[in-house]
Amino acid sequence: MQPNPFLGVFLHSIGAFSSSSCYTPQKQTKLWSWEIYWIATASFAWLILPIAGAFLTIPNYWDVLQACPRDAMLRSLGLGIVYGVGGLSFGLGIRHIGFSLNYAIAIGISAGLGTLFPLIWHPNKGFVWEIFDKFSDLPGQIVLAGILISLGGIAVCGWAGVLRERMGGDAPSQYSFRIGVPLAITAGVLSAVFNFALLAGEPLEKAAVAAGASDLLKMNAIYPFSNGGAFITNLVGCMLLIARNRTGGQFFRLPKQRTRTLAFYYLMAFLSGAFWYFQFFFYGMGHHHMGETYGFTSWALHMAMLILFSNVYGWLFREWEGAGTRPRRVLHLGMAVIVVATLIITYGNYLGEASTAGH
């Protein structure tokens, strides 16, 4: 199937919407402690669904695992473990600074590092120094301009969040800038590692295609390792919190009787996990359609769209109430810049693919 950058952007937008939705069911699980909710969600997002998705969409997946070099699987798993620390920090950050600002800081950092650094260093190849070649012609320069503009838009959204804090939005007693910002920065740096976990798993993709997998779904072969590593980290972290807070009993009963049942809470955890998993289900399909030449822009596009949709949820959850007119205007400006940047990146990809096809 020939790449189509416009279709790729559409598929990335579905994945980004799914990702931005993954924390919304948490609003319905207020009786669960954070660590119980998080590990229940992580079990679906990073363990059960990735494994099920691989066996359902990759023909003869067990044979694919036998054919793939073991070191590639271990690298993807190891990088997933590092990423898991970022995922843990990200979830905690939302508690302290809300959806909008947490996404702006963490995703902004992740977008820059996860998009550009792989052009310098690849987990399977070492230092590759492709960054100058990629941006040497007109399509590449258009793509670079789009990436830089998108980072600027993300920064503007982050500044809107800072203005919101200063003007008293979000009920200051509920949010802690001092705790949440370091968590968001940590999440951003380590979340970028997930893209390296996917790159490390490229031999799994090749083995999957050789076994008859579709190019659109081949990335599903990687997720049991990249996501599985994240699950290991989060399992350890949550078990420590459960032991410290003595909340393990919540797995079997709610601390208070309410109209919602324990089964409903597990359903919310499943929905959160499914939303998170399907972001990368569609990411893999979108990535294929971005083409080989500028396929690395998938990470920047995905991150920028996360900002857009997360701010929509921030508005729905009334995180901007009481913040005043100026922060909201700044936020809208940042979102508009991201939309423009997305169009520029898409156009650069289109020119790059057209140029490659012409040759």
GIPEJO-V683353 format. One record per residue. N is the residue number from 1. RES is the residue in three letters. PSI is psi in whole degrees, -180 to 180 (none if undefined). OMEGA is omega as a letter, one per 20 degrees, with the letter a starting at -180 (none if undefined). Layout:
BEGIN
<<N & RES & PSI & OMEGA> <N & RES & PSI & OMEGA>>
END
This chain:
BEGIN
<<1 & MET & 128 & a> <2 & GLN & 141 & r> <3 & PRO & 147 & r> <4 & ASN & 96 & a> <5 & PRO & -33 & r> <6 & PHE & -42 & r> <7 & LEU & -37 & r> <8 & GLY & -43 & r> <9 & VAL & -40 & r> <10 & PHE & -45 & r> <11 & LEU & -39 & r> <12 & HIS & -36 & a> <13 & SER & -36 & r> <14 & ILE & -45 & r> <15 & GLY & -41 & a> <16 & ALA & -39 & r> <17 & PHE & -42 & r> <18 & SER & -44 & r> <19 & SER & -44 & a> <20 & SER & -22 & a> <21 & SER & -13 & a> <22 & CYS & -20 & r> <23 & TYR & -5 & a> <24 & THR & -36 & r> <25 & PRO & -20 & r> <26 & GLN & -27 & r> <27 & LYS & -22 & a> <28 & GLN & 6 & a> <29 & THR & 46 & a> <30 & LYS & -20 & r> <31 & LEU & -20 & r> <32 & TRP & 141 & r> <33 & SER & 158 & a> <34 & TRP & -42 & a> <35 & GLU & -31 & r> <36 & ILE & -46 & r> <37 & TYR & -44 & a> <38 & TRP & -45 & a> <39 & ILE & -31 & r> <40 & ALA & -43 & r> <41 & THR & -46 & a> <42 & ALA & -33 & r> <43 & SER & -39 & r> <44 & PHE & -46 & a> <45 & ALA & -39 & a> <46 & TRP & -3 & a> <47 & LEU & -65 & a> <48 & ILE & -54 & a> <49 & LEU & -41 & r> <50 & PRO & -40 & r> <51 & ILE & -46 & r> <52 & ALA & -42 & r> <53 & GLY & -39 & r> <54 & ALA & -46 & a> <55 & PHE & -27 & a> <56 & LEU & -27 & a> <57 & THR & -14 & r> <58 & ILE & 112 & r> <59 & PRO & 137 & r> <60 & ASN & 49 & a> <61 & TYR & -35 & r> <62 & TRP & -39 & r> <63 & ASP & -34 & r> <64 & VAL & -43 & r> <65 & LEU & -36 & r> <66 & GLN & -32 & a> <67 & ALA & -21 & a> <68 & CYS & 140 & r> <69 & PRO & 133 & a> <70 & ARG & -34 & a> <71 & ASP & -31 & r> <72 & ALA & -42 & r> <73 & MET & -40 & a> <74 & LEU & -37 & r> <75 & ARG & -43 & r> <76 & SER & -43 & r> <77 & LEU & -45 & a> <78 & GLY & -43 & r> <79 & LEU & -33 & r> <80 & GLY & -36 & r> <81 & ILE & -43 & r> <82 & VAL & -44 & r> <83 & TYR & -35 & a> <84 & GLY & -33 & r> <85 & VAL & -39 & r> <86 & GLY & -41 & r> <87 & GLY & -40 & r> <88 & LEU & -45 & r> <89 & SER & -37 & a> <90 & PHE & -47 & r> <91 & GLY & -40 & r> <92 & LEU & -36 & a> <93 & GLY & -37 & r> <94 & ILE & -35 & a> <95 & ARG & -29 & a> <96 & HIS & -27 & a> <97 & ILE & 7 & r> <98 & GLY & 173 & a> <99 & PHE & -52 & a> <100 & SER & -55 & a> <101 & LEU & -38 & r> <102 & ASN & -46 & r> <103 & TYR & -42 & a> <104 & ALA & -45 & a> <105 & ILE & -55 & a> <106 & ALA & -46 & a> <107 & ILE & -33 & r> <108 & GLY & -47 & r> <109 & ILE & -45 & a> <110 & SER & -39 & a> <111 & ALA & -45 & a> <112 & GLY & -52 & a> <113 & LEU & -45 & a> <114 & GLY & -22 & a> <115 & THR & -46 & a> <116 & LEU & -36 & a> <117 & PHE & -33 & r> <118 & PRO & -18 & r> <119 & LEU & -9 & r> <120 & ILE & -44 & a> <121 & TRP & 133 & a> <122 & HIS & 134 & a> <123 & PRO & -24 & r> <124 & ASN & -18 & a> <125 & LYS & -11 & a> <126 & GLY & -149 & a> <127 & PHE & 124 & a> <128 & VAL & -26 & r> <129 & TRP & 50 & r> <130 & GLU & -5 & a> <131 & ILE & -35 & a> <132 & PHE & -39 & r> <133 & ASP & -40 & a> <134 & LYS & -31 & a> <135 & PHE & 24 & a> <136 & SER & -22 & a> <137 & ASP & 179 & a> <138 & LEU & -49 & r> <139 & PRO & -40 & r> <140 & GLY & -39 & r> <141 & GLN & -34 & r> <142 & ILE & -43 & r> <143 & VAL & -46 & r> <144 & LEU & -43 & r> <145 & ALA & -43 & r> <146 & GLY & -41 & r> <147 & ILE & -46 & a> <148 & LEU & -39 & r> <149 & ILE & -40 & r> <150 & SER & -40 & r> <151 & LEU & -37 & r> <152 & GLY & -42 & r> <153 & GLY & -40 & r> <154 & ILE & -40 & r> <155 & ALA & -39 & r> <156 & VAL & -41 & r> <157 & CYS & -40 & r> <158 & GLY & -40 & r> <159 & TRP & -36 & r> <160 & ALA & -39 & r> <161 & GLY & -39 & r> <162 & VAL & -44 & r> <163 & LEU & -38 & r> <164 & ARG & -44 & r> <165 & GLU & -45 & a> <166 & ARG & -30 & a> <167 & MET & 9 & r> <168 & GLY & 14 & r> <169 & GLY & 165 & r> <170 & ASP & 21 & r> <171 & ALA & 86 & a> <172 & PRO & -29 & r> <173 & SER & -20 & a> <174 & GLN & -26 & a> <175 & TYR & 146 & a> <176 & SER & 105 & r> <177 & PHE & -40 & a> <178 & ARG & -37 & a> <179 & ILE & -41 & a> <180 & GLY & -38 & a> <181 & VAL & -48 & r> <182 & PRO & -37 & r> <183 & LEU & -41 & a> <184 & ALA & -40 & r> <185 & ILE & -46 & r> <186 & THR & -44 & r> <187 & ALA & -41 & a> <188 & GLY & -46 & a> <189 & VAL & -47 & a> <190 & LEU & -25 & r> <191 & SER & -30 & r> <192 & ALA & -24 & a> <193 & VAL & -24 & r> <194 & PHE & -37 & r> <195 & ASN & -36 & r> <196 & PHE & -34 & r> <197 & ALA & -37 & r> <198 & LEU & -41 & r> <199 & LEU & -39 & r> <200 & ALA & -28 & a> <201 & GLY & 10 & a> <202 & GLU & -37 & r> <203 & PRO & -29 & r> <204 & LEU & -40 & r> <205 & GLU & -48 & a> <206 & LYS & -42 & r> <207 & ALA & -35 & r> <208 & ALA & -45 & r> <209 & VAL & -41 & r> <210 & ALA & -28 & r> <211 & ALA & 0 & r> <212 & GLY & 9 & a> <213 & ALA & 151 & r> <214 & SER & 146 & r> <215 & ASP & -31 & a> <216 & LEU & -29 & a> <217 & LEU & 2 & a> <218 & LYS & -29 & a> <219 & MET & -19 & r> <220 & ASN & -21 & r> <221 & ALA & -22 & a> <222 & ILE & -32 & a> <223 & TYR & -33 & r> <224 & PRO & -23 & a> <225 & PHE & -52 & r> <226 & SER & -45 & r> <227 & ASN & -35 & r> <228 & GLY & -37 & r> <229 & GLY & -42 & r> <230 & ALA & -37 & r> <231 & PHE & -40 & a> <232 & ILE & -48 & r> <233 & THR & -47 & a> <234 & ASN & -33 & r> <235 & LEU & -47 & r> <236 & VAL & -48 & a> <237 & GLY & -44 & a> <238 & CYS & -36 & r> <239 & MET & -37 & r> <240 & LEU & -43 & r> <241 & LEU & -39 & r> <242 & ILE & -42 & r> <243 & ALA & -40 & a> <244 & ARG & -42 & a> <245 & ASN & -7 & r> <246 & ARG & 51 & a> <247 & THR & 9 & a> <248 & GLY & -28 & a> <249 & GLY & -20 & a> <250 & GLN & -15 & r> <251 & PHE & -27 & a> <252 & PHE & -18 & r> <253 & ARG & 149 & r> <254 & LEU & 147 & a> <255 & PRO & -23 & r> <256 & LYS & 151 & r> <257 & GLN & 127 & r> <258 & ARG & -177 & r> <259 & THR & -29 & r> <260 & ARG & 141 & r> <261 & THR & 169 & r> <262 & LEU & -36 & r> <263 & ALA & -38 & r> <264 & PHE & -39 & r> <265 & TYR & -42 & r> <266 & TYR & -32 & r> <267 & LEU & -42 & r> <268 & MET & -40 & r> <269 & ALA & -40 & r> <270 & PHE & -44 & r> <271 & LEU & -43 & r> <272 & SER & -46 & a> <273 & GLY & -39 & r> <274 & ALA & -43 & r> <275 & PHE & -44 & a> <276 & TRP & -45 & a> <277 & TYR & -41 & a> <278 & PHE & -17 & r> <279 & GLN & -40 & a> <280 & PHE & -19 & r> <281 & PHE & -47 & r> <282 & PHE & -26 & r> <283 & TYR & -44 & r> <284 & GLY & -41 & r> <285 & MET & -41 & r> <286 & GLY & -39 & a> <287 & HIS & -41 & r> <288 & HIS & -42 & a> <289 & HIS & -11 & r> <290 & MET & -12 & r> <291 & GLY & 171 & a> <292 & GLU & -40 & a> <293 & THR & -49 & a> <294 & TYR & 30 & r> <295 & GLY & -23 & r> <296 & PHE & -17 & r> <297 & THR & -10 & r> <298 & SER & -41 & a> <299 & TRP & -44 & r> <300 & ALA & -43 & r> <301 & LEU & -45 & a> <302 & HIS & -45 & a> <303 & MET & -43 & a> <304 & ALA & -41 & r> <305 & MET & -29 & r> <306 & LEU & -42 & r> <307 & ILE & -45 & a> <308 & LEU & -54 & a> <309 & PHE & -34 & r> <310 & SER & -34 & r> <311 & ASN & -29 & r> <312 & VAL & -44 & r> <313 & TYR & -37 & r> <314 & GLY & -39 & r> <315 & TRP & -43 & r> <316 & LEU & -35 & a> <317 & PHE & 8 & r> <318 & ARG & 33 & r> <319 & GLU & -16 & a> <320 & TRP & 7 & r> <321 & GLU & 135 & r> <322 & GLY & 2 & a> <323 & ALA & -16 & a> <324 & GLY & 173 & a> <325 & THR & -41 & a> <326 & ARG & -48 & r> <327 & PRO & -38 & a> <328 & ARG & -38 & r> <329 & ARG & -41 & r> <330 & VAL & -42 & r> <331 & LEU & -47 & a> <332 & HIS & -37 & r> <333 & LEU & -47 & r> <334 & GLY & -41 & r> <335 & MET & -39 & r> <336 & ALA & -41 & r> <337 & VAL & -41 & r> <338 & ILE & -41 & r> <339 & VAL & -45 & r> <340 & VAL & -44 & a> <341 & ALA & -40 & r> <342 & THR & -42 & r> <343 & LEU & -40 & r> <344 & ILE & -46 & r> <345 & ILE & -43 & r> <346 & THR & -43 & a> <347 & TYR & -41 & r> <348 & GLY & -42 & r> <349 & ASN & -42 & a> <350 & TYR & -45 & r> <351 & LEU & -40 & r> <352 & GLY & -43 & r> <353 & GLU & -38 & r> <354 & ALA & -40 & r> <355 & SER & -42 & a> <356 & THR & -43 & a> <357 & ALA & -34 & r> <358 & GLY & -28 & r> <359 & HIS & none & none>>
END
